[in-house]
Amino acid sequence: MRIILLSVPHDRLRDMLMLLENTDKSGEKALPIQRVTRMAGEYAWLFSMQVRNACTIDVLVKLQEHGFGTLHGDVNIIPVETHLPLSEKDSRRECIPLEAFYQRVRNNVGLKFDFLVMLFCSAVIAAMGLATNTAVVVIAGMLVAPVLRPMLAIILGVLVKDFSLVWVGFRNVVVLVFLSALIGAMVVIPLLPFDDYFIIPNKQMRIRSMWESLLLGSIVACASGISVALTLTSEAVSGIVGVALSSSVLPAAVNSGMLLSYAVFGPFILGRDKVSTLRGLEMSAAAFLLTLINIVCINVFAVLTLRVKDFISYLRNREVRAMRKFRFLRMQREGEKYALRNEGASNLNV
């Protein structure tokens, strides 16, 4: 259950009342709300509408189509933890509204201090796991890797055509890959003299730097992208999905940096008879290419899965369709652009 608070200017009250009274072909109300209350204010009317979670997008789309929340007034959505009396529909598990999830991703996708620190820690842990040939330590690095947020930014940005969000997500992914590779390269240098204990490259590093691993890694990345899409609008994005994304991106990126450093500095530290520079560069290139392929597969298959999900919803004629959710977000962004243009025009007039 949610409460939608809508402020309507006095000159638009008649339009809002007509919208509340409108009915569709089946005779049902155009706005699927349970009850509505209005209060008069000094500058505007305040409407309080009680809406089920599943109907929230329908209501918002209708309001946007009539200019409410974009051109006229403001819309605020308040989640309701408990509603009495309980009904069977209210007791069902609801998915998180996409507009709330979209705002959450936008607010948390920047290059913040926490993101950089978590990236540094996860890359160091993964590098030590690869250097010691310990799979458990590599998995520990995956658990804290902040891979999920930038990937979600790219996926959501593509779906709602918010290319600024796509750019921010892409920038964060680039930073994540190159910092991971750089940290891996820096970690391996002081370990090279201790070749009796740190065998480089070892099994964990080789399996992530063979050309044959590109196919296996892409399959894992595709499955991870599908998992992200299926959990995108659930009540909470599972942390396990984030680990799946990290397993496709972080170890391969760190491994590419470690192998590059091994190929460049290994001949000077260990001797040219022990280290093949060309072989090390080839393995590093394969690991880096695996990273890029995994990133592309994750995003492409996540977007395709959501499109297929929307098509199935369309065929089943469900009440809330994914495309209506994306349509609402696009309309919201158009309303923001209109407001910015009006604000700029008013500043010029002043």
N, C-alpha and C positions, 0 to 999 in steps of 0.2 A: 504494500500500500504506500502511496505517495500523496503529498499535498502539493498542488501547483498553485503558487501565488502569482497572480497576474494583475499588473497595474494598467488601467485603461484610461486614457485621457477623456475628459468630459465630452468632447466633441465626437468621440468614437463609441460612446456608450450604446447608442442605437445599433451600431454594427455588431457589437458583442452580444447584445440581447437577441438579435436575429440569428446569430450563429448558434446560440444556445437552443433556440427553438427549432432550428432546421432539422429535418429528418431525411433519411436516405430512401431508396426505393422500397426497402422492406418495412418502412415505417418506424425504424429505430432512430434514436437521436444521432445526429452527425458527430457530436462529441461524446465518446463513450465514458462519461463520468458518472459517479454514483450520486454525488450531491454537490451543490454549489452554494456558496454564501457570498453576498456582496456587501461592501461597506463603503460609504461615501467619505471621501477625503477632501482636503482643501484644493488639491491640484489634480487629483485623479480618483477614479473608482478602484477599489481593491477587490478582486475576485479570488475566493479560496475554493479550489476544486479538489475533491477527493477522487483519486484515480488508482486503479489497480496497476501493478507493475507492468503487466503484459499490455496494457492499453496506453501507457505513458507516451510511447512514440506516436501512436495514432493521434492523440490529443495535441501533441506538440506540432506535428505536421499540419494539422488543420489550422492551428493558431498561426503558424508561419505563413500558410497560404493566404490568410486574411490580413497579414501585416503585423499581427500582434507578436511582440518579442523581437521584431526586426525593425519595422518602421515606427510602430506605435507601442509605447509602454515597455515594461520589463517583465521577464518570466523568471521565477525562482522555483526550484524543485526541492522539496524537503522530504527526506525519507522518513517513514513511520515504522518504528520498531515493533509496536504492538497496536492492534486494532481490535476493539470489542464492539459487538460480538463477532467471534470468528466464524468465517464461512469456509466451505470446502475449497473454493477457489483461492481464498486468501491464504489458506494453510499450505498450499502447494509450493514447492520450492521454485522460486523465480530466478531468472538469470539477471545479471547486472545490466542496467540500461547502457546502451552503447555510448550515449552522449556523456554519461558520467565517466565511463572508462576512457573515452577520448580525451576528456579534460584531464584525467589523472595522468595519462601518458604525456600530454603536452606539458604538464607542470613538472614532470620528473625526468624529462629526457635531456636536459641541458648538461653541459660539461661541468658538473659540480664537483666540489671537493671530495664528497663521499664516493662518487663514481671513480675518480682517479685513484683514490687510496685503495678501494676494493680491487680495481684493475691491477694495481701494482702488487698487492698482496697475492692475488690469485695467480698472476704470472710468475712470481717468485716461487710459490708453492708448486705450480705445475713444472717449472724448470728444474727444481730439485727432485721432483718425482721422476722426470725423464732422465736426469743425470744419474740417479741411483737405480734406475730400472725398476721402480716401485709403482705399480699401478694404483695402489691405494692412495698414495700421496698425489698422483695426478688427478684422481677423482676428487680429492679434497680441494684442489685448485679449481676444479669445475664448479664445486658447490658455492663458492663465493664470487665467481666471475659475473660481472654485471653485463651479460650479453643480451638478456631478454629485453630490456627497455629500448635500446636503439633499434632492435629488430622489430619490435611492435610499432615503433614510430614510423618505420619505413612501410610496414604493411598497412597500418591505418591511414597513413598519408596517401598512399596509392589508391586506397578504396574510396576515400572521401575527396580525393583530388586536392589535398592540402599539400602542395609541393614545398612549402616552407618547412613543414613537419618532416617530409621526406628528406629534405636537405640536411636538417639537424640530425636525423637518424643516420643518414649516410656519413655525415662528418664524424659522428661518434663511433661508427663502425670502423672507419679509416683510422681514427686515433687508437681505437682498441687493438686493431691488427698490428699497426706499426709500433706502438708502445710495447705490446706483448713480444714482438720479434726483437725489439731493442733490449728489453729486459732479459730475454733468453740469451741474446748474444753477450751481454755483460756478465751474466751469471756463469757462463761456461768458461770464460777466460781464466779466472783463478783456479778452476778445477782441472784444467788441462795438465799441469805438472803432476797431479796425483793420479796418473793413468792406471796405477795398480788397483785403486779402489773405484774410481769413476771411469768406467769403460765407455768411451764415446767414439762412435755411435754404438748404442746397445740395442737390445731387442725392441724396447718401447719406442725408440727413436726411428729404428729402421721400418717398423710396420706403418709409421706415419709419413714415410718419405719414399716409398716405392711407387712406381708408376701404376702398378696393379692396384694400389690402395685407393686410387682416384675413384674407381667404380664403387668399391665398398663404402667409401666415405660419402659419396654422393647419395647412395641409397639411404644411409643413416640421416643425412641432411634432409632429404625429401620427407622421410617419416617424421622428422622433428618439425618441419614446416607444417605438415598436416596436423600434427598434435597441437601446435600453437593455434591454428585456425579453429580447431574444434573446441578449444578452451577459451577462445577470445571473449565470448560473451557469457561465460559461466560466472558463478558468484565470486570466484577468485581464481586467478590464473595460477595453476599449480606450479609450485617450485620445481617439481620433477621435470616439467617441460623446460624450464630454464636450464636445468642441468643437461638435458638432451641437446639444447642449443649450444651450451658451452662445450660439450664433448665434441661437437662438430667444428668449432671455431678456435677455441683457446689453445688446446694442445698442439694443433697443427701450426698455428701462428708462432707460438713459443719455440716449437721444434725447428721451424725454418730459420729463426734467428740463431739458435744454438748451432745448427749445422753450418750456417754461413760463417759464424765466428770460428768454428772448428776448421773450416776449409781455408780461412785467411790466416789465422794465427797458429794453427796446428803445426804446419811445417817448420816454423821458427822455434816452437817450444818443444815439440816431440821429435822433430827431424823429418826430412822429406822422405825417408825410407819407410816411415810408419804412417804417414798421412798423404793421401792422394787429394790434391786440391781440386782437380776436375771432378772426381767422384763426390767430394763434399759439396761442391757447388751444384752438381746435378741433384743430389738429395735435397739440398735446401730449396732449389727451384721447384721440385716435386711437392715438398711440404707447403710452400707458399701457394702454389697452384691449387692444391687441395683445399686450402683455406678459402680462396676466392670462389672455387666451385661450390663449396658448402654454403657460403653466404648467399650466392645466387639461387641455389636450389631451395634453401629455406624460404626465402622471400617469394619466389615464383610459385612454389607449391602451396604456401599459405594463402596467397591471393587467389589462386585457382580453386582451392578447396572452398573458400568463402563464396566464390562465384557459383560453384556447383551447389553449395548449400542453399544459396538464394534461389537458384533455378528449381531445386526440389521443393522449396517452400512455395514458390509460385505455382508449381503444378498441383500441390496439395491445397492451394487456396487458404493458407493459414491466415490467421487474423493479423499477426504482426510479421511483416516480411523484412528480410535483411536490407533490401534495396530501399525500403521506406526509411530505415534507420540512416543509411548513408545519405539519402535525399535530404533528411532533416539536417544533417550536419553540413551539407553543402549549402542549404538555404540559410543556416545560421551564419556561415562564413560570408555569404553574400550580404546578409544584413549588417555584419560587422564592417565590411568594406563600404556599404552605403553610409553608415554612421560616421566613418572616418572621413569620407568625402564631404559630408555635410559639415563636419567639424572644421575641416580645412577651409570650406567656403565661408563659414561664419567668421573664421579668423581673418580671412582676406577682407571681408566686409568691414570688420572692426578697424 
